[in-house]
Amino acid sequence: MTVKTLCYCMGGGLGHVYRHLALWQHLKPYVITNCEAVRNGSIRLDGGGCFMPEPKDYADAQHLKNWVCGVIDEVKPDKIILDAFPAGVLGELSDLNADFDIECEYTARILKVADYMKRVNGRLPRFTKVNLAENLGDGQYGWIKGMGAELVNIKPVYSKNGAPVVELPKQCLLVVHSGKLSEVEQLVRFAEKIAEAENIDKNIVVIGQAKGISDIFNYQCHETLNAHLLFDKAYAVFSGAGYNTMHQMSETKVNHYVIPFARPLDDQFLRLKMFGNLRPGIRKI
């Protein structure tokens, strides 16, 4: 019998959806997401169906709980896989097992547990399995072990099909960041310093999602998705230590210059430390 799976990928931005594509797309699941690239059709999620809340639906944890429970009532999945946030992005899925008889899995990436648990008003779902999607800090790993679930190490697999329509110049310094404009600017300024230090032309190309990028830089700027298809063609890549870029870059021999940025629930500084211990091609900033 085919298992009907619902994947929860809430959190905004591209990170949750790209991790979903790299880990669970083969299941052809139903998906809950608020990623704008999915809403506008830039990213297509094949599967049972895609459910996207409107702003009024996530005004607070109770509104989001009502909306998500409505989706579960409609889909009636056998299993739900929660990405990053074990009780939902706002803690809205606390006591999920009291509301539904449903198998629960948790896909764990680095999480600031103490800060996240302030959002949770109730019990975490009972997980049959926790999928460890990257190396975690000792504190978070111990917290997860305490859940009593089966622990499975998993590795994202990123599609190599297709290619963004971007022609990179020779010795390209590729800046890839979907965060705020001010963060992109920091990465660009550092790329300029590296070009000066290595006495090469400032052949900088910026891949980002922030509005106004092309207005402040005199470089090629693109909103191209699947930027990882360009990594092997670059002289160096500059990023903010996001989950997907760090994993994608681990498959290349291209130098990777990284500036971690503060995030409410992700710890990019810890991620850089974990990868820096494994791969000498990373240049910490």
MARVOLO-303955 format. One record per residue: residue in three letters; x, y, z of N, C-alpha, C, O in turn. Coordinates in steps of 0.05 Angstrom, whole numbers, plus 32768, in hexadecimal, padded with zeros to 4 digits. Atoms other than C-alpha are relative to their C-alpha. Example, Ala and Ser with C-alpha at 12.3 -4.5 7.8 and 13.67 -1.06 7.14 Angstrom:
ALA80127FE8800080F67FA6809C80128018800080278018800D SER7FF07FE87FFF81117FEB808F7FF18016800E7FFB802C8012 
END
This chain:
MET80117FE880008000800080008012801980008025801B800F THR7FF17FE78001801A80457FEE7FFB801180187FE480168020 VAL80037FEE7FE98028807280297FFB801C7FF6800B80277FE6 LYS80077FE58007800880B68022801080138013800B8013802B THR7FEF7FF07FF0803C80E9803A7FFB801E7FFC7FF680277FE6 LEU80027FE3800080358132804C8019800C800B802180068022 CYS7FE77FF37FF78075815C80507FFB801D80087FEE802C7FF8 TYR80047FE57FF58075819B807A801A800F7FFC802E80098008 CYS7FE87FF0800780A681CF805E7FFC801E80048003802E7FF3 MET80057FE47FFA80928210807F8019800D800A802A80018017 GLY7FE97FF07FF680C48247808E800880167FEE801980277FF6 GLY7FF97FEA801380C782758052801A7FFB7FF280297FE87FF9 GLY7FE78002800E8101827E802380017FE67FEF7FED7FD97FEB LEU7FFC80178012811E82477FF7800B7FE7800F80087FD18005 GLY7FF180157FF38143821D802B7FEF7FE780057FF87FD17FFF HIS801080177FF9810A81F080427FF77FF17FE87FF77FD87FE7 VAL800A800D801880F081E27FFD80177FF27FF180137FDB7FE7 TYR7FEA800D800D813581D37FE080097FE7800F80107FD38003 ARG7FFA80187FF0814381A380197FEB7FEA7FFA7FF27FD37FF8 HIS80158013800781008183800B80057FF27FE580037FDA7FE3 LEU7FFB800B801A8111817A7FC280177FED800080177FD97FF2 ALA7FE880107FFF8154815C7FD47FFC7FE68011800B7FD3800E LEU800480167FEE8137812C80077FE77FEF7FFB7FE87FD77FFD TRP801A800E7FFF80EE811B7FFD7FF080017FE67FDA7FF57FE5 GLN80107FFD801980D7812D7FB67FF97FE57FF47FE47FE27FE7 HIS8005801A800C80DE80E57FA17FE77FF1800B7FDD7FDF7FFF LEU8018800B7FF480A480D47FD07FE780097FF37FD17FFE7FF7 LYS80177FF4800D807580FE7FA57FEB800780157FD380008013 PRO80127FFB7FEA805681197FE57FED80187FFC7FF080267FE8 TYR800D7FE67FFD8023814E7FF580138012801080238008801F VAL7FED7FED7FF48047818D800C7FF28018800B7FDF80237FFF ILE80087FE67FF4803981C7803B801880127FFF802D800B800A THR7FEA7FED800180658204802D7FF5801C7FFD7FDF80207FF5 ASN80067FE480058065824F802D8015800E7FEF801980267FF0 CYS7FEA7FF68011809F82577FFC7FF4800F7FE87FE480047FD9 GLU800B7FF08016809082907FCB80087FF67FE57FF97FF97FD1 ALA7FF8800B801A80B8826E7F947FEE7FE97FF77FEB7FE47FDF VAL801480158007808682357F977FE5800E7FF97FD880067FE6 ARG80197FF28005804B82657F9A7FFF800C7FE47FEB800B7FD6 ASN80007FF3801A8061828A7F5B80077FED7FE980097FF67FD2 GLY7FFB801480158072824A7F35801C7FFD7FF880227FED7FE6 SER7FE38003800780BE82527F33800A7FE48008801B7FD97FFA ILE7FF9801B7FF880C482107F597FE77FEF7FFF7FD27FF78009 ARG801780128002809681D77F4A80047FE88012801A7FDB8011 LEU7FFE80177FEE808881A17F7D7FED7FEB7FF57FD47FED7FF7 ASP80108015800B807081617F5D7FF77FEE801780077FE8802A GLY800A80117FEB804581357F887FE2800180037FD480077FEF GLY801D80017FFC8000812E7FA67FF2801B7FFF7FDB801C7FF7 GLY800B7FE680007FF581787FAD800F80138012801E80098024 CYS7FF17FED7FF0801181B87FCB7FEC8013800D7FDA801E8000 PHE80117FEF7FF07FEF81E0800280108018800A802580148017 MET7FF27FE87FF980038228800F7FEE801380107FD9801C8006 PRO80117FEE7FF07FE7825380488002801D7FF6801780257FEC GLU80007FE380047FD4829B803E800A800E801A80098001802F PRO7FF67FF27FE77FF082D0806F7FED7FFE80177FF67FFC802E LYS801380027FEA7FB082CE809780017FE5800E7FF97FE28025 ASP8000801B7FF47FBA828480A280177FFB801380167FE98023 TYR7FEA80037FEC7FFC828D80C78004801A800F801B80228015 ALA7FFE7FE87FF07FEC82CC80ED800B7FFA801C8018800B8028 ASP7FF580097FE77FFC82A5812C7FFF7FE180017FF57FD57FEE ALA7FFE801D7FFF8007825D81437FE47FF37FFF7FE27FDE7FF2 GLN801B800D80007FBC824F814E7FF480017FE47FE87FED7FDB HIS800A7FFF801C7FA982688108800E7FEB7FEF80017FDE7FDE LEU7FF2801380117FE0823E80E97FF97FE380077FF77FD27FF6 LYS8008801B7FF87FCD820181127FE57FF97FF37FE27FE37FE9 ASN801A8005800C7F85820780FA80037FFA7FE27FF57FE87FD7 TRP7FFD8003801D7F9C820D80B2800E7FE57FFA80047FD67FE9 VAL7FF2801980057FCE81D380B57FEE7FE880077FEE7FD47FF8 CYS801280167FF97F9B81A680D87FEB7FFD7FEB7FE27FE67FE5 GLY8013800280167F6B81B780A0800B7FF17FE97FFE7FE17FDC VAL7FF2800F80167F9E819E806D80027FE380077FFD7FD27FF6 ILE7FFE801C7FF87FA9815E80957FE57FF37FFE7FE37FDC7FF5 ASP801B800B80027F5E815380997FF97FFA7FE37FED7FE67FDC GLU80078003801D7F59815C804D80117FE97FF480067FD87FE5 VAL7FEE8014800D7F96813180397FFD7FE5800D7FFE7FD07FFF LYS800080197FF07F9080FC807080197FEF7FFA80177FD97FF1 PRO7FE7800E80067FD980E9806980057FEA80157FFB7FEA802B ASP7FF780157FEE7FF780AA80878018800A8011801C80018027 LYS7FE87FF77FF3803680CF80998005801E7FFA7FFF80277FE4 ILE7FF87FE58005804E811780A2801D8002800780267FF8801B ILE7FE47FFB7FFB8097812C809C8004801E80047FFE802E7FF3 LEU7FFD7FE47FF880A7816D80C0801D80097FFC802F7FFD8007 ASP7FE67FF6800680E2819480A68009801580147FFB80298019 ALA7FF17FEC7FEF811181B980D77FF28005801B80008006802F PHE800E7FF87FE880DB81CA810A7FED7FEA80097FD97FE57FFD PRO800E80197FF980C1818D81307FE3800480087FD37FF18008 ALA801C7FFB7FFA808181AF81467FF580177FEE7FE280247FF6 GLY80087FEB8012807981DE810B800E801A8004801A801E801A VAL7FF07FE87FFF8098822180FC7FF880138017800980218022 LEU800A7FEF7FE9806D824581317FF97FF080187FEE7FFA802C GLY800780127FEA80668209815F7FE37FF87FFF7FD87FED8012 GLU801D800480028020820081447FF87FE280007FE17FDB8003 LEU8006801C8001802681B4814080077FF2801A800A7FD9801B SER7FFE800C7FE6803181A9818A7FE87FEE80047FD27FF57FFC ASP801680137FF98007816E81A27FF27FF67FE67FDA7FF07FE7 LEU800B8009801A7FFD815881597FF37FE480037FDE7FDF7FF8 ASN800B801C7FFD7FF2810F816F7FE67FFF800F7FD77FEC800C ALA801A7FFF7FF27FB88124819B7FEA80067FEC7FD380007FF1 ASP80147FF880137F95813F815E7FFD7FEC7FE97FE77FE97FDE PHE8001801280177FA7810B812980107FE6800780247FE78014 ASP7FF280197FFF7FBB80C2812780107FFE7FE780077FF37FD2 ILE7FF07FFE80187FF480CC80F7801D7FFB800780278004801B GLU7FE480057FFB803C80B480F18010801A7FFA800A80277FE6 CYS7FF17FE78002806D80ED80FB801E7FFB7FFD80297FEB800C GLU7FE28000800380B580F680E28009801D80017FFB80307FFB TYR7FF47FE67FFD80E3813080EF801A80017FF0802B7FEF7FF5 THR7FE77FFC800E8119814880BF80108015800F8009802D800E ALA7FF17FED7FEF814E816880EC8018800C7FF2802A7FFE7FE9 ARG7FE87FF18007817D819D80D58008801080197FFA800E802D ILE7FF77FF17FE881A381CB81057FE9801380087FDD80207FF8 LEU80167FF07FF4817181EE81338008800B801B80147FFD802B LYS7FFC7FF47FE68178821E816D7FE97FF780127FD480048013 VAL8016800E7FF2815081F1819B7FF3801180157FDB80138016 ALA800B7FF07FEA8149821F81D77FEE80177FF57FD8801C8000 ASP80107FEB800C812F825881AB7FE77FF57FF37FD180017FF6 TYR8018800C800D8101822B81847FEB7FF780147FD37FFB800F MET8013800C7FED80E2820A81C17FEF8015800E7FDA800F801A LYS80117FEB7FF580C9824E81D87FE680037FF07FD3800F7FF9 ARG80187FFE801180978248819E7FED7FE980057FD67FE97FFC VAL800F80187FFD807E820481B47FF18000801A7FFC80018030 ASN801180007FE88043820381E47FF17FE680017FDA7FE47FF9 GLY800B801B7FFF803781B981EF80167FEC7FFB802D7FF27FFD ARG7FED801580058058817881DE80077FFE7FE27FF780047FD1 LEU7FF88006801B8080816981A07FF27FE87FF67FEA7FD78006 PRO800C8019800B80628136817180127FE88008802A7FEB800D ARG7FF180197FFB807780ED817E800A7FF77FE57FFB7FEF7FD3 PHE7FF48007801A80A880DD814780087FE2800080147FD88013 THR7FF6801B800480B48097812D801C80007FF5802C7FED7FF9 LYS7FE57FFE800C80F280AF81088008801D80007FF8802F7FFA VAL7FF47FE68004812080EB810980167FFD7FEA80297FEE7FEE ASN7FED80008016814680F780C8801580168005800E802D8004 LEU7FEA7FED7FFA8189811880D7800C80097FE6801B7FFB7FD9 ALA7FF97FF6801A81958144809B801B800E7FFF802480167FE9 GLU7FE57FF57FFF81D8816180B2800C7FFB801B7FFE7FF1802D ASN7FF380037FE6820A815F80EB7FF5801680127FF4802D800B LEU800C7FEE7FED81EB817E812880128005801880267FF6801C GLY7FF27FFC7FE78206819C81687FF97FEB80147FE47FDE8013 ASP800580147FEB820C816F81A57FE68004800F7FD77FF18015 GLY80197FFB7FF181D3819281C97FE77FF87FF17FD57FEC7FFC GLN80188007801081A1818A81907FFF7FE27FFC7FE97FD67FFD TYR8000801D800581B7814281837FF67FF280197FE67FDF8017 GLY8009800C7FE881AC813181CC7FE2800380047FD47FF1800D TRP801D7FFA7FFE8167815281CB7FF17FED7FEE7FDC7FE37FF5 ILE800D8012801381558129818E80007FE380097FEC7FD58007 LYS7FFF801B7FF6816D80E881AC7FEB7FFB80167FE07FE58018 GLY801480027FEB813E80F681E67FE47FFC7FF67FD27FF68005 MET801B8004800C810380F281B67FF97FE27FFE7FE27FDB7FFC GLY8005801D8001810C80A681B57FF97FF57FE57FEE7FDF7FE3 ALA80068008801C810480A2816980187FF27FF3802E7FF57FFD GLU7FEB800B8010812C807B8137800F80177FF3800380297FE8 LEU7FF07FEB800C816680A7811F800D7FF57FE6801A7FE07FE6 VAL7FF68008801A817A80A380D5800F80177FF48004802D7FF1 ASN7FF17FEC800E81B180CA80B37FF880007FE37FF77FEB7FD6 ILE80087FFE801C819B80E4806F801180167FF3801B80288000 LYS7FF07FED800F81BF810C80397FEF800B7FE97FE37FFC7FDA PRO800F7FF48017819F813D8008800C7FF97FE680257FF87FE3 VAL7FF78005801C81A4812D7FBE7FF480157FEE7FDB80167FEB TYR80097FEA8010819F81697F9180007FF97FE280147FEF7FD8 SER80038006801C818681627F4A8015800E7FEF801A80267FF3 LYS7FEE7FF4801381B9816E7F137FF380067FE58000800F7FD2 ASN800F7FFC8019818381737EDE7FFC801D7FFA7FF7802D800D GLY80047FE48008817C81B47EB7801780118008802B80088013 ALA7FEB7FEC7FFA81A681F27EBF7FF5801C7FFF7FE580227FED PRO80087FE48001819B823B7ED0800C800D7FE7802380087FE0 VAL7FF67FF2801781A282687E948011801880098008802F8008 VAL7FED7FEB7FF681DE828E7EAF801B7FF87FF480257FE27FF8 GLU7FE58004800B822182957E8A8013800D8013801380268016 LEU7FED7FF57FED8258829D7EBD801980097FF280237FFC7FE0 PRO7FE77FF7800B829682C67EAC80177FEF800A80137FDF801D LYS7FE880107FF782DC82A87EB38007800A801C800480218023 GLN7FF97FFA7FE482F582A57EFB7FEA800E800F7FEE8022801D CYS80177FF47FF482B082B47F1380007FFD801F80057FE78029 LEU800580007FE382A582C67F5C7FE1800080047FD480157FFF LEU801D80047FFF825E82AB7F687FF58005801C7FFC7FF6802E VAL800D7FFA7FE6823682CA7FA17FE37FF47FFF7FD37FFC7FEE VAL801A800D7FFF81FA829E7FB37FF48004801B7FFE7FF9802F HIS800C7FFB7FE681CB82B57FE97FE380097FFC7FDE801C7FED SER801C7FF88003817F82B87FF07FF6801180177FDE8015801A GLY80077FF07FE9818182E3802F7FFD801D7FF97FF980257FE2 LYS80057FE48002817B832D803B8015800E7FEE802B80047FEB LEU7FEF7FF1801181998361800D801A8008800E802F80088002 SER7FE87FF87FF181C98379804480147FE98002802C7FED8003 GLU7FEE80177FFE81E48332804A800D7FFA7FE580257FF37FE4 VAL7FF58003801B81ED832B7FFF801780147FFC802B800D7FF1 GLU7FEC7FEB80048213836C8000801A7FF9800F80307FFE8005 GLN7FE880097FF282438351803580107FEC7FF180287FED7FEF LEU7FF38015800F82528315800B800D800B7FE7802380037FDF VAL7FF47FF48018825D833F7FCC801980108007802D800E7FF9 ARG7FE87FF07FF8828D836E7FF180177FEE8006802E7FF58000 PHE7FEA80127FFA82B483338009800B7FF37FE680247FF07FE4 ALA7FF7800B801982B783157FC3801280157FF28026800D7FE5 GLU7FEF7FEB800B82D483587FAC801B8000800D803080037FFF LYS7FE680017FF2830A83547FE180117FE87FF880297FEA7FF5 ILE7FF280188009831C830D7FCC800B80047FE480227FFC7FDE ALA7FF67FFA801B832283247F83801980128002802C800D7FF3 GLU7FE87FEF7FFD8352835B7F9980177FF1800B802E7FF58002 ALA7FEA800F7FF2837A832D7FC6800D7FEC7FED80257FE77FEE GLU7FF580148012838282F97F8F8007800B7FE4800E7FFD7FD2 ASN7FF87FF28018838D832D7F597FF27FF57FE77FFE7FEF7FD2 ILE801080098017835483167F2C7FEA80147FFB7FE48025800D ASP80157FED8007831D833C7F097FE87FFA80127FE37FE4801B LYS801880037FEF82DD83497F317FE97FF67FEF7FD580047FEB ASN8015800D801082B483197F087FEB7FF380137FEA7FDB8016 ILE801380097FEB827D83147F3C7FE47FFD7FF37FDA800E7FE4 VAL801C80058008823982F57F2E7FF07FFB80197FF97FEB802A VAL801080027FE8820282FA7F627FE67FF17FFA7FD77FF77FE8 ILE80198010800181CA82C67F6A7FF28005801A7FFC7FFD802F GLY800E7FFA7FE7819682DD7F9C7FE280047FFB7FD980067FE4 GLN801D7FFC8002814D82E87FAB7FF6801A800B7FDF80228008 ALA80087FE67FF3814D832B7FD07FFA80157FEA800780167FD6 LYS80087FEB8013812A83647FAD801580168000801F801E8015 GLY7FEE7FEA80028157839B7F93801D7FF97FFC802E800B7FFB ILE7FE480088004819683737F88800C800D7FE8802280197FE9 SER7FF57FF5801981A0838A7F418002801F8001800F802B7FF0 ASP7FFF7FE37FFE819683D37F578019800A800E80208021800B ILE7FE97FF67FF081D383D67F85801B7FF57FF780307FFF7FFF PHE7FE7800C8009820783AA7F62800480047FE27FF180017FD3 ASN7FFA7FFE801C822983B67F20800B7FE67FF6801F7FE57FE7 TYR7FF8801B80088230836B7F167FE77FF17FF57FD17FFA7FF8 GLN801680118008820683357EF67FF17FF780197FFC7FEE802C CYS801180097FE981CB83277F257FE97FF07FF57FDC7FF87FE2 HIS80148012800A819B82EE7F1C7FEF7FF580177FF97FF3802E GLU8011800E7FEC816082CE7F417FFE7FE37FF97FEB7FD58000 THR8000801C800A8172828B7F217FFE7FEC8017800C7FEF802B LEU800180167FED815E824D7F4880147FEB7FF780207FED7FE1 ASN7FED80158005818A820F7F4A801C800B7FFB802A80027FE9 ALA7FE67FF4800381C882397F5380177FEB8003802D7FEF7FFA HIS7FEB80147FFB81EE81FA7F68800B7FF47FE680207FE97FE5 LEU7FF6800A801A81F381E77F1E801680117FF5802380097FE2 LEU7FEB7FEE8008822382217F17801A7FFD8010802E80088008 PHE7FEA7FFF7FEE825182127F50801B7FF67FF5803080027FF9 ASP7FE7800B800C828481E77F2A800C80127FEB8024800F7FE5 LYS7FF67FEE8015828B821E7EF6800C801A800C8016802A7FFE ALA7FF77FE77FF3829E82547F29801D7FFD800A80267FE7800F TYR7FE57FFF7FF482E382697F417FFE7FFD801E800E7FEF802B ALA800680027FE482C682707F877FE3800680057FD780157FF5 VAL801C7FFB7FF9828282707FA88000800D801C800F8006802E PHE80047FF17FE7826C82A07FE07FE47FFB800A7FD180007FFA SER801B80067FF68231828D800D7FFE8007801D8012800F802A GLY80067FFA7FE48211829780517FFD7FE880117FF27FE98027 ALA800180187FF08218824F806A7FE47FF480037FDE7FE78017 GLY801A800D7FFF81D1823B805A80027FE27FFB80157FD97FF0 TYR7FFF801E800181BF81F1805D80067FF67FE480187FE67FE0 ASN7FFE800C801A81B781E48013801B80077FF280277FF57FE7 THR7FE77FF9800D81F3820B7FFA80187FF2800C802A7FE97FFE MET7FEA800F7FF3822181EB802D80027FE37FF780177FD97FF2 HIS8000801C800A820C81A6801880077FFE7FE380157FEC7FDA GLN7FFA8000801D820E81B67FCE801E80057FFB802A7FF87FEA MET7FE47FFA8004825481D47FD480127FE9800A80297FE78002 SER7FF080167FF6826C81977FFA80067FEB7FEA80187FDA7FED GLU7FFC80128016826881727FB88013800B7FEB80177FFE7FD6 THR7FEE7FF38013829881A17F94801C8004800C802080008024 LYS7FE57FF97FF782E281B37F988005801E7FFE801C80278002 VAL7FFE7FE3800382D481FD7F8E8003800C801C7FF58004802E ASN7FFE7FF27FE782EA822B7FC67FE6800E80087FD880197FF7 HIS801A7FF67FF682B082417FF18006801480178010800C802C TYR7FFD7FEB7FEC82B3828380187FE58004800E7FD180098000 VAL801980017FF1827F8285804F7FFF80168015801180198025 ILE80067FED7FEA826282BD807A7FE57FF6800C7FD07FF98000 PRO801980087FF3822F829F80AB7FF18019800A7FFD802C8013 PHE80107FEA7FF681F582CD80BE7FEE7FF680167FE67FDF8017 ALA801280077FEA81CA82CF80FC7FE47FF97FF67FD980077FE5 ARG801B80088006818882AB80F77FF17FF980197FFD7FF0802D PRO800F80057FE7814F82A4812A80027FE3800980057FDD8021 LEU8002801C7FF9814D8257812880157FEE7FF380197FD87FFC ASP7FEA800F800C8186824080FB801A800B800B801C80238012 ASP7FE67FF77FF681CF8243811280147FFB7FE980217FE67FE8 GLN7FEE8003801781F9825080D4801D80008009802E7FF57FFB PHE7FE580017FF58237825A80FF80077FE48008801E7FDB8002 LEU7FFB801C7FF982318213811A80027FEF7FE680147FDE7FE5 ARG7FFE800F801A822481F980D3801C80037FF480287FF07FEA LEU7FE57FFB800B8264821A80BB80157FF1801080287FE68004 LYS7FED800E7FF0828A81FC80F580007FE27FF980157FD57FF7 MET8003801D8006826F81B680E5800D7FFA7FE5801B7FE67FE2 PHE7FF58005801B828181BB809B801D80077FFF802D7FFA7FF1 GLY7FE47FF8800182C381DF80A880127FEA800B80297FE98004 ASN7FF080167FF582DA81A380D080037FE97FEC80147FD87FEF LEU80008016801382CC81768095800D80067FE580177FF57FD8 ARG7FF87FF9801B82E0819C8057801380188000800A802F8007 PRO7FEC7FEA7FFF832081C780507FFB80157FEA8007802A7FEC GLY80057FEC8015830581EA80117FF08018800A7FED802C7FFB ILE80107FEA7FF682D98216803D80138016800B80258010801A ARG7FF17FEA7FF582F5825B804C7FEE800F80137FDB801D800B LYS80107FF37FEC82D98276808D8006801E8001801D80267FFD ILE7FFD7FE3800182CE82C180917FFC800B801C7FFF80248020 
END
